[in-house]
Amino acid sequence: MLEQVCVETACWILVFQTITFFFALLFKRNDIADVCWGAGFVMIVVTLFLHHTLTPPAAASFLLTIFWGGRLSIHLFLRNKNKQEDFRYRAWRETWGKHFVWRTYLQVFLLQGFFMWLISLPIQITAIDEKAGWNVWIWAGILVWLIGFYFQATADAQLKKFMTHRKKGEILQTGLWKYSRHPNYFGEILMWWGIGIIAGPLEHGWLGWIGPLTITWLLAKVSGVPMLERKYRDNAEFEEYKTRTPALLPNIRQMIADMQQK
């Protein structure tokens, strides 16, 4: 059953990413991949919902994923609207030259689809266990997810407000950004660990941990923190900020101390 679901999900992701690729070519914006990242997981949930019994673990993971994916895609669409293509994609466009089209399909959209499939494994696992009922792991997973959602949504809102009056080279260092250089990434990681917890006690649940481990590795070591911070490596204010603020895991001690002072 798991093998069949994994193959079906991979096929749907391939179709979705290929369509997204053609839209990227049409609008000459590869950062559509970011906008469609969350929407891709919503697509996965919808296809699983249409073909499998809705048990409590599946219902929890489905609803949380739809809420996360829908909010993230809408947020990124509104953020990118009327702006130039993201600097990371523009750099690849220039670097890849005449090989741009096929490298875009392979290295942006198909690679993203592969990671989408890996990260969605705990969702797929909740879909195939047709006898699972409510248990403490579901509530624990929801709690962890809610904490992560608070961090991501709040950090995104704070960054959006800051960008309306930001001066060139200025770094956001207030709100949640005082305690973590990337609280939005921390929130996303935490949400996926929450879904991993929901899938954990189910059959094949141990495979579900691949999802949160993958997103943690990607955001901490590959496409998240390192790629974004490369943009600020010559910014003196950022270098000073970097010395006293953790990259992902918030400075909980400082958060508690600040709360006690209020």
VENUR-V373537 format. One record per pair of residues at least 12 apart in sequence whose ideal C-beta (glycine too) atoms are under 8 Angstrom apart, sorted by the first residue. I is the first residue (numbers start at 1). J is the second residue. Records with the same first field share a line. If there is no record, write none. Layout:
I: J ; J
This chain:
1: 128
2: 124 ; 125 ; 128 ; 204 ; 207
5: 48 ; 52 ; 124 ; 127 ; 128
6: 117 ; 121 ; 124
8: 47 ; 51
9: 44 ; 47 ; 48 ; 117 ; 120 ; 124
10: 117
12: 43 ; 44 ; 47
13: 40 ; 43 ; 44 ; 113 ; 116 ; 117
14: 110 ; 113
16: 36 ; 40 ; 43 ; 113
17: 40 ; 109 ; 110 ; 112 ; 113 ; 116
18: 105 ; 109
20: 32 ; 33 ; 36 ; 40 ; 109
21: 104 ; 105 ; 108 ; 109
24: 104 ; 108 ; 109
25: 101 ; 104
28: 85
29: 80 ; 85 ; 89
30: 85 ; 86 ; 89 ; 92 ; 93 ; 104 ; 108
31: 80 ; 85 ; 86 ; 88 ; 89
33: 89 ; 108 ; 109 ; 112
34: 76 ; 80 ; 86
35: 73 ; 76 ; 77 ; 80
36: 73
37: 69 ; 72 ; 73 ; 76 ; 112 ; 116
38: 68 ; 69 ; 70 ; 71 ; 72 ; 73 ; 76
39: 69 ; 70 ; 73
40: 69 ; 112 ; 113 ; 116
41: 65 ; 68 ; 69 ; 116 ; 119 ; 120 ; 123
42: 65 ; 66 ; 69 ; 70 ; 73
44: 65 ; 116 ; 120 ; 123 ; 124
45: 61 ; 62 ; 65 ; 66 ; 69 ; 123
48: 62 ; 123 ; 124 ; 127
49: 62 ; 127
52: 127 ; 128 ; 130
53: 130
55: 126 ; 129 ; 130 ; 131 ; 132 ; 133
56: 132 ; 133 ; 134 ; 135 ; 138
57: 126 ; 129 ; 132 ; 135 ; 137 ; 138 ; 198 ; 199 ; 202
58: 126 ; 127 ; 129 ; 132
60: 126 ; 138 ; 141 ; 142 ; 198
61: 122 ; 123 ; 126 ; 141 ; 195 ; 198 ; 199
62: 123 ; 126
64: 142 ; 145 ; 191 ; 194 ; 195
65: 123 ; 195
67: 149
68: 145 ; 149 ; 152 ; 188 ; 191
71: 153
72: 152 ; 188
75: 156
79: 160
87: 231
88: 227
89: 108
92: 104 ; 107 ; 108
115: 214 ; 218
118: 210 ; 211 ; 214
119: 192 ; 211 ; 212 ; 214 ; 215
120: 211
121: 199 ; 207 ; 208 ; 210 ; 211
122: 192 ; 195 ; 196 ; 198 ; 199 ; 200 ; 205 ; 208 ; 209 ; 211 ; 212
123: 195 ; 199 ; 211
125: 199 ; 202 ; 203 ; 204 ; 205 ; 207 ; 208
126: 198 ; 199 ; 202
128: 203 ; 204
129: 202 ; 203
132: 202
135: 201
137: 197 ; 198 ; 200 ; 201
138: 198
140: 197
141: 194 ; 195 ; 196 ; 197 ; 198 ; 200
142: 194 ; 198
143: 194
144: 190 ; 191 ; 193 ; 194 ; 197
145: 190 ; 191 ; 194 ; 195
146: 194
147: 187 ; 190 ; 194
148: 186 ; 187 ; 188 ; 189 ; 190 ; 191 ; 192 ; 193 ; 194
149: 187 ; 191
150: 187
151: 176 ; 183 ; 184 ; 186 ; 187 ; 190 ; 250
152: 183 ; 184 ; 186 ; 187 ; 188 ; 191
153: 187
154: 175 ; 176 ; 183 ; 187
155: 175 ; 176 ; 177 ; 183 ; 184 ; 187
156: 184
158: 172 ; 174 ; 175 ; 176 ; 177
159: 172 ; 177 ; 184
162: 174
169: 235 ; 237
170: 237
171: 232 ; 235 ; 237 ; 238 ; 241
173: 241 ; 245
176: 250
177: 245
178: 245 ; 254 ; 258
179: 245 ; 246 ; 250 ; 251 ; 252 ; 254 ; 255
180: 245 ; 246 ; 247 ; 248 ; 249 ; 250 ; 251
181: 225 ; 229 ; 241 ; 242 ; 245 ; 246 ; 247 ; 248
182: 219 ; 224 ; 225 ; 228 ; 247 ; 248
183: 250
185: 219 ; 220 ; 224 ; 225 ; 248
186: 248 ; 249 ; 250
188: 215 ; 219
189: 212 ; 215 ; 216 ; 219 ; 220 ; 248
192: 211 ; 212 ; 215 ; 216
193: 212 ; 216
195: 208 ; 211 ; 212
196: 208 ; 209 ; 211 ; 212
219: 248
220: 247 ; 248
225: 247 ; 248
229: 242 ; 247
